[in-house]
Amino acid sequence: MHAVKDLISWLPEEVLGSILSLLSTKQAATTSVLAKRWRHVCRLVNNLDFNDYDHVLPPEEGGRKWNLIRESFRKFVDALQCASRIKKLSLKCHFREESEMAHVNSWICNAVERGVLEMSLDLWTVCVVVLPRELVTSKTLVKLTLGSHIDLGNIPPGVSLPALKSLFIHTIFFSYGDLCNVLLPGCPVLEELSVRHVNYEGISYCISSRSIKKLTVYYNFETWITEMPGMSFHAPNLVSLDYSDYALEEYPQVNLESLVEARLNIKYSKLIKWPDMSGLINGISNVHTLHLTSASANVISRCVKHGLSLPLFKNLINLSFWGDHKRCWKLLPYLMKQSPKLYTLLIQGLDDYTCDGTMHLVKVKVLHLLAFGGTARELEHLMSILGGIMVDDGKMLQTDDARWRCSIQVQDRFRFLRLSKSSC
């Protein structure tokens, strides 16, 4: 019987490292026991993923075992520290004492020295985390993710991340103004920014960057919203905004002159009885595509009732509107009136439509009814909205000024009724 030739082991080490990079770091490390030649190949892996979440016991359960596991994890990560180039480092770990941060910082610095392109740090600790200066002065880092529920204290001065294009922040407690005044100014080519907060402490009241094009802001802490001085956005080159929050007392500065698409999920809270949305609404009035949740429609309608005048949405072509309350549906005709170029209207929540009168969709050419089930109630509301009747066995809808071609379509697993205006 002929021996089977080991063709893989004859491949260059760089190729073997690329193959092992397709595996998890833990799996790649197990190949070191295959043969003498494989002993150090795992150190050529260019995607490193270290995660102690599945191995760390709570201190009250672990005792001595906790310390043994922590030491085992540190030795595992230390064994893969070297000088070969890497593309990505993902580090998820717990630590209880500030002295342990020295190990974390050494791993971060090693990745920076190796020209890392993407880094994700998910650190769980009650200690103040002092990031190494090497991280915030990396010349190669393109994508950085920081989380979660950690206090960064003061960001080291002299931030310089000339290649960073994507920054994701999840519940990081910055010193006041550090995000806007220290970190973002050091990212001259940043294009995508995501800021999530589920606690009040350390929140940023202002997002300011001349370079970002895509911004996601998710704030969710109703209890403390009366302590916030308002929210400001200064991003003159921003193209896409996704903003979720409770309605605040004011929006002092909103400069979004290049905005093309906006998604608003602004919730009403009784803690701020009369929020002032004028700054935000005026600041996004240049959009081409606008998505409003039912919560947003509700709070904007409340503001209109108390004196808010909607601006002219002179560029708005596509409007996505979700209504689940009579107050929401009262807003829609006013919003459409202020949108002279509106072409496509997407409505969700038709089953909850509760508004008297007909909406004359004179300018709208395409109407989508999302999650349309074809129930008698939905059809009744559709007739109420358009003031028409179904003809040609439900294939056409006849109104006073047009005939609408009807078709049921499915896109991204969502079923909707599409009505396209065929004649005027």
Beta strands, then each sheet from edge to edge (+ up, - down):
strand 1: 47-51
strand 2: 88-94
strand 3: 118-124
strand 4: 143-153
strand 5: 166-174
strand 6: 192-197
strand 7: 206-208
strand 8: 214-219
strand 9: 232-234
strand 10: 240-246
strand 11: 254-255
strand 12: 261-267
strand 13: 289-292
strand 14: 318-322
strand 15: 344-348
strand 16: 366-370
strand 17: 389-391
strand 18: 396-398
strand 19: 403-411
strand 20: 414-423
sheet 1: 1+ 2+ 3+ 4+ 5+ 6+ 8+ 10+ 12+ 13+ 14+ 15+ 16+ 20- 19+ 18- 17+
sheet 2: 7+ 9+ 11+
end
